[in-house]
Amino acid sequence: METILDPTDEAVPVSRQITPRTGPVSGVLGLMDIRKPRGNILLDELERLLAERLPDLDVRRYAKPTFTKPCPEPLRAQIRDECDYLVEALAD
C-alpha cells in the first residue's frame, strides 16, 4: 500500500487511491520548477527516486523565470514538443 502525503492543511486527511498502472512509463518526463521556494528540493528528490525506479525514463528539467507570472509561451512550446509527461513543483 502506498501512502500519499497531502501538503494542504486539512483537519481530516482526504482518503485517496492510486490509479492502477496501465503499462510501463516510458518516454520523456519533464520536471518544471516554477521558482517557488524549495520547489527545486522537491524536484531533486523526485528526480533521484525516478532514476532509481525508472532508469530508462528520460527526465528533463525546466524552470520558469519567476513564479509570479505565467510560463512564457516559448518555454510552454518547448515542453510540449519535448515531453510526454510533466510534473510541476509547487512547494513553499
N, CA and C atoms as an extended XYZ file, in Angstrom:
276
Properties=species:S:1:pos:R:3:atomname:S:1:resname:S:1:resid:I:1 pbc="F F F"
N         0.840       -1.178        0.000 N   MET     1
C         0.000        0.000        0.000 CA  MET     1
C         0.886        1.243        0.000 C   MET     1
N         0.553        2.202       -0.811 N   GLU     2
C         1.268        3.461       -0.910 CA  GLU     2
C         0.633        4.499        0.002 C   GLU     2
N         1.442        5.386        0.548 N   THR     3
C         0.935        6.497        1.334 CA  THR     3
C         1.113        7.763        0.519 C   THR     3
N         0.047        8.508        0.353 N   ILE     4
C         0.103        9.769       -0.375 CA  ILE     4
C         0.044       10.895        0.643 C   ILE     4
N         1.050       11.766        0.618 N   LEU     5
C         1.070       12.905        1.525 CA  LEU     5
C         0.440       14.105        0.843 C   LEU     5
N        -0.471       14.742        1.524 N   ASP     6
C        -1.165       15.907        1.001 CA  ASP     6
C        -0.651       17.133        1.745 C   ASP     6
N        -0.018       18.086        1.033 N   PRO     7
C         0.580       19.236        1.713 CA  PRO     7
C        -0.419       20.282        2.198 C   PRO     7
N        -1.690       20.107        1.915 N   THR     8
C        -2.672       21.096        2.360 CA  THR     8
C        -2.962       20.921        3.839 C   THR     8
N        -3.457       21.949        4.451 N   ASP     9
C        -3.746       21.932        5.882 CA  ASP     9
C        -5.199       21.513        6.087 C   ASP     9
N        -5.407       20.204        6.170 N   GLU    10
C        -6.754       19.683        6.368 CA  GLU    10
C        -6.851       19.075        7.754 C   GLU    10
N        -7.920       19.346        8.462 N   ALA    11
C        -8.104       18.779        9.797 CA  ALA    11
C        -8.240       17.268        9.727 C   ALA    11
N        -8.922       16.789        8.699 N   VAL    12
C        -9.080       15.351        8.476 CA  VAL    12
C        -8.534       15.049        7.085 C   VAL    12
N        -7.481       14.223        6.996 N   PRO    13
C        -6.906       13.923        5.675 CA  PRO    13
C        -7.927       13.291        4.742 C   PRO    13
N        -7.816       13.621        3.476 N   VAL    14
C        -8.684       13.062        2.446 CA  VAL    14
C        -8.132       11.698        2.053 C   VAL    14
N        -8.995       10.712        1.956 N   SER    15
C        -8.583        9.380        1.536 CA  SER    15
C        -8.487        9.349        0.017 C   SER    15
N        -7.355        8.862       -0.484 N   ARG    16
C        -7.145        8.794       -1.931 CA  ARG    16
C        -6.592        7.425       -2.289 C   ARG    16
N        -6.847        7.003       -3.511 N   GLN    17
C        -6.309        5.748       -4.007 CA  GLN    17
C        -5.451        6.042       -5.222 C   GLN    17
N        -4.411        5.255       -5.381 N   ILE    18
C        -3.563        5.375       -6.556 CA  ILE    18
C        -4.247        4.655       -7.709 C   ILE    18
N        -4.294        5.274       -8.854 N   THR    19
C        -4.883        4.674      -10.044 CA  THR    19
C        -4.011        3.515      -10.509 C   THR    19
N        -4.617        2.379      -10.836 N   PRO    20
C        -3.816        1.240      -11.315 CA  PRO    20
C        -3.042        1.612      -12.573 C   PRO    20
N        -1.835        1.115      -12.664 N   ARG    21
C        -0.998        1.361      -13.842 CA  ARG    21
C        -1.535        0.579      -15.028 C   ARG    21
N        -1.511        1.195      -16.192 N   THR    22
C        -1.982        0.525      -17.404 CA  THR    22
C        -0.832       -0.049      -18.208 C   THR    22
N         0.392        0.224      -17.808 N   GLY    23
C         1.562       -0.271      -18.517 CA  GLY    23
C         2.790        0.469      -18.048 C   GLY    23
N         3.915        0.199      -18.671 N   PRO    24
C         5.157        0.858      -18.243 CA  PRO    24
C         5.152        2.351      -18.579 C   PRO    24
N         5.846        3.099      -17.760 N   VAL    25
C         6.033        4.522      -18.029 CA  VAL    25
C         7.288        4.647      -18.882 C   VAL    25
N         7.149        5.266      -20.038 N   SER    26
C         8.299        5.431      -20.932 CA  SER    26
C         8.177        6.775      -21.630 C   SER    26
N         9.254        7.167      -22.255 N   GLY    27
C         9.260        8.439      -22.969 CA  GLY    27
C        10.039        9.482      -22.205 C   GLY    27
N         9.568       10.725      -22.302 N   VAL    28
C        10.255       11.864      -21.693 CA  VAL    28
C         9.353       12.493      -20.641 C   VAL    28
N         9.886       12.631      -19.436 N   LEU    29
C         9.176       13.273      -18.333 CA  LEU    29
C         9.853       14.603      -18.040 C   LEU    29
N         9.095       15.668      -18.066 N   GLY    30
C         9.618       16.974      -17.703 CA  GLY    30
C         9.316       17.295      -16.251 C   GLY    30
N        10.276       17.903      -15.575 N   LEU    31
C        10.089       18.380      -14.207 CA  LEU    31
C        10.194       19.895      -14.245 C   LEU    31
N         9.102       20.568      -13.920 N   MET    32
C         9.034       22.032      -14.013 CA  MET    32
C         9.159       22.669      -12.644 C   MET    32
N        10.187       23.469      -12.474 N   ASP    33
C        10.371       24.269      -11.262 CA  ASP    33
C         9.728       25.625      -11.538 C   ASP    33
N         8.672       25.959      -10.792 N   ILE    34
C         8.014       27.247      -11.034 CA  ILE    34
C         8.667       28.379      -10.245 C   ILE    34
N         9.770       28.054       -9.540 N   ARG    35
C        10.588       29.025       -8.795 CA  ARG    35
C         9.998       29.446       -7.455 C   ARG    35
N         9.095       28.628       -6.909 N   LYS    36
C         8.659       28.860       -5.532 CA  LYS    36
C         9.758       28.310       -4.623 C   LYS    36
N         9.906       28.874       -3.426 N   PRO    37
C        10.952       28.389       -2.518 CA  PRO    37
C        10.840       26.887       -2.254 C   PRO    37
N        11.947       26.208       -2.329 N   ARG    38
C        12.123       24.782       -2.059 CA  ARG    38
C        11.517       23.859       -3.116 C   ARG    38
N        10.952       24.416       -4.162 N   GLY    39
C        10.445       23.562       -5.238 CA  GLY    39
C        11.562       22.750       -5.869 C   GLY    39
N        12.742       23.353       -5.986 N   ASN    40
C        13.876       22.640       -6.567 CA  ASN    40
C        14.293       21.448       -5.696 C   ASN    40
N        14.141       21.570       -4.379 N   ILE    41
C        14.481       20.474       -3.475 CA  ILE    41
C        13.531       19.301       -3.705 C   ILE    41
N        12.246       19.608       -3.841 N   LEU    42
C        11.257       18.574       -4.148 CA  LEU    42
C        11.604       17.877       -5.457 C   LEU    42
N        11.928       18.654       -6.487 N   LEU    43
C        12.228       18.064       -7.787 CA  LEU    43
C        13.528       17.270       -7.772 C   LEU    43
N        14.522       17.715       -7.009 N   ASP    44
C        15.772       16.952       -6.892 CA  ASP    44
C        15.492       15.560       -6.343 C   ASP    44
N        14.680       15.489       -5.294 N   GLU    45
C        14.360       14.198       -4.681 CA  GLU    45
C        13.506       13.350       -5.622 C   GLU    45
N        12.547       13.957       -6.287 N   LEU    46
C        11.725       13.220       -7.239 CA  LEU    46
C        12.582       12.677       -8.374 C   LEU    46
N        13.493       13.478       -8.874 N   GLU    47
C        14.368       13.022       -9.956 CA  GLU    47
C        15.237       11.845       -9.488 C   GLU    47
N        15.736       11.898       -8.257 N   ARG    48
C        16.542       10.813       -7.703 CA  ARG    48
C        15.716        9.519       -7.624 C   ARG    48
N        14.486        9.621       -7.114 N   LEU    49
C        13.622        8.454       -7.000 CA  LEU    49
C        13.252        7.883       -8.372 C   LEU    49
N        12.985        8.750       -9.317 N   LEU    50
C        12.657        8.286      -10.672 CA  LEU    50
C        13.840        7.558      -11.294 C   LEU    50
N        15.038        8.066      -11.086 N   ALA    51
C        16.236        7.415      -11.634 CA  ALA    51
C        16.412        6.019      -11.047 C   ALA    51
N        16.081        5.849       -9.761 N   GLU    52
C        16.159        4.534       -9.119 CA  GLU    52
C        15.112        3.570       -9.655 C   GLU    52
N        13.882        4.040       -9.765 N   ARG    53
C        12.760        3.157      -10.095 CA  ARG    53
C        12.513        2.989      -11.589 C   ARG    53
N        12.837        4.031      -12.362 N   LEU    54
C        12.591        4.002      -13.813 CA  LEU    54
C        13.855        4.461      -14.543 C   LEU    54
N        14.922        3.645      -14.512 N   PRO    55
C        16.205        4.089      -15.056 CA  PRO    55
C        16.189        4.403      -16.555 C   PRO    55
N        15.238        3.841      -17.290 N   ASP    56
C        15.173        4.097      -18.728 CA  ASP    56
C        14.364        5.342      -19.088 C   ASP    56
N        13.726        5.952      -18.097 N   LEU    57
C        12.920        7.149      -18.344 CA  LEU    57
C        13.836        8.349      -18.568 C   LEU    57
N        13.585        9.101      -19.602 N   ASP    58
C        14.338       10.321      -19.901 CA  ASP    58
C        13.706       11.468      -19.116 C   ASP    58
N        14.412       11.992      -18.119 N   VAL    59
C        13.896       13.066      -17.271 CA  VAL    59
C        14.613       14.370      -17.633 C   VAL    59
N        13.847       15.410      -17.887 N   ARG    60
C        14.402       16.726      -18.248 CA  ARG    60
C        13.879       17.777      -17.294 C   ARG    60
N        14.726       18.729      -16.962 N   ARG    61
C        14.359       19.794      -16.015 CA  ARG    61
C        14.080       21.091      -16.768 C   ARG    61
N        13.068       21.799      -16.282 N   TYR    62
C        12.683       23.097      -16.826 CA  TYR    62
C        12.417       24.031      -15.650 C   TYR    62
N        12.495       25.331      -15.902 N   ALA    63
C        12.221       26.302      -14.837 CA  ALA    63
C        11.626       27.568      -15.448 C   ALA    63
N        10.583       28.052      -14.794 N   LYS    64
C        10.015       29.343      -15.172 CA  LYS    64
C        10.953       30.440      -14.685 C   LYS    64
N        10.941       31.611      -15.320 N   PRO    65
C        11.765       32.720      -14.836 CA  PRO    65
C        11.349       33.193      -13.442 C   PRO    65
N        10.040       33.153      -13.161 N   THR    66
C         9.522       33.600      -11.874 CA  THR    66
C         8.170       32.944      -11.618 C   THR    66
N         7.841       32.732      -10.349 N   PHE    67
C         6.539       32.127      -10.045 CA  PHE    67
C         5.410       33.146      -10.124 C   PHE    67
N         5.733       34.422      -10.214 N   THR    68
C         4.700       35.460      -10.188 CA  THR    68
C         3.997       35.677      -11.523 C   THR    68
N         4.507       35.046      -12.578 N   LYS    69
C         3.909       35.220      -13.899 CA  LYS    69
C         3.700       33.863      -14.550 C   LYS    69
N         2.775       33.784      -15.513 N   PRO    70
C         2.573       32.519      -16.231 CA  PRO    70
C         3.842       32.092      -16.970 C   PRO    70
N         3.894       30.821      -17.263 N   CYS    71
C         5.019       30.283      -18.021 CA  CYS    71
C         5.074       30.939      -19.398 C   CYS    71
N         6.252       31.431      -19.808 N   PRO    72
C         6.353       32.061      -21.130 CA  PRO    72
C         6.003       31.075      -22.253 C   PRO    72
N         5.353       31.574      -23.259 N   GLU    73
C         4.910       30.726      -24.363 CA  GLU    73
C         6.050       29.933      -25.009 C   GLU    73
N         7.240       30.511      -25.234 N   PRO    74
C         8.316       29.696      -25.826 CA  PRO    74
C         8.695       28.485      -24.960 C   PRO    74
N         8.699       28.643      -23.642 N   LEU    75
C         9.008       27.530      -22.751 CA  LEU    75
C         7.879       26.499      -22.778 C   LEU    75
N         6.634       26.958      -22.803 N   ARG    76
C         5.495       26.036      -22.911 CA  ARG    76
C         5.583       25.208      -24.190 C   ARG    76
N         5.929       25.854      -25.293 N   ALA    77
C         6.049       25.154      -26.574 CA  ALA    77
C         7.202       24.147      -26.534 C   ALA    77
N         8.318       24.521      -25.912 N   GLN    78
C         9.454       23.613      -25.796 CA  GLN    78
C         9.067       22.367      -25.004 C   GLN    78
N         8.402       22.561      -23.875 N   ILE    79
C         7.975       21.431      -23.048 CA  ILE    79
C         6.987       20.558      -23.812 C   ILE    79
N         6.030       21.177      -24.469 N   ARG    80
C         5.038       20.431      -25.265 CA  ARG    80
C         5.721       19.578      -26.334 C   ARG    80
N         6.735       20.150      -26.993 N   ASP    81
C         7.413       19.450      -28.082 CA  ASP    81
C         8.363       18.360      -27.590 C   ASP    81
N         8.909       18.511      -26.381 N   GLU    82
C         9.930       17.594      -25.890 CA  GLU    82
C         9.420       16.522      -24.929 C   GLU    82
N         8.261       16.732      -24.292 N   CYS    83
C         7.852       15.844      -23.195 CA  CYS    83
C         6.561       15.083      -23.468 C   CYS    83
N         6.506       13.894      -22.882 N   ASP    84
C         5.278       13.105      -22.887 CA  ASP    84
C         4.475       13.344      -21.617 C   ASP    84
N         5.168       13.704      -20.515 N   TYR    85
C         4.555       13.965      -19.207 CA  TYR    85
C         5.233       15.180      -18.596 C   TYR    85
N         4.540       15.836      -17.682 N   LEU    86
C         5.136       16.967      -16.965 CA  LEU    86
C         4.678       16.942      -15.509 C   LEU    86
N         5.633       17.152      -14.594 N   VAL    87
C         5.342       17.304      -13.174 CA  VAL    87
C         5.785       18.715      -12.810 C   VAL    87
N         4.882       19.445      -12.174 N   GLU    88
C         5.160       20.823      -11.781 CA  GLU    88
C         5.328       20.875      -10.274 C   GLU    88
N         6.415       21.492       -9.797 N   ALA    89
C         6.674       21.564       -8.355 CA  ALA    89
C         6.052       22.813       -7.762 C   ALA    89
N         5.161       22.617       -6.816 N   LEU    90
C         4.503       23.717       -6.117 CA  LEU    90
C         4.838       23.584       -4.644 C   LEU    90
N         5.992       24.067       -4.245 N   ALA    91
C         6.423       23.938       -2.847 CA  ALA    91
C         6.699       25.302       -2.266 C   ALA    91
N         6.593       25.411       -0.972 N   ASP    92
C         6.924       26.641       -0.230 CA  ASP    92
C         7.675       26.257        1.025 C   ASP    92
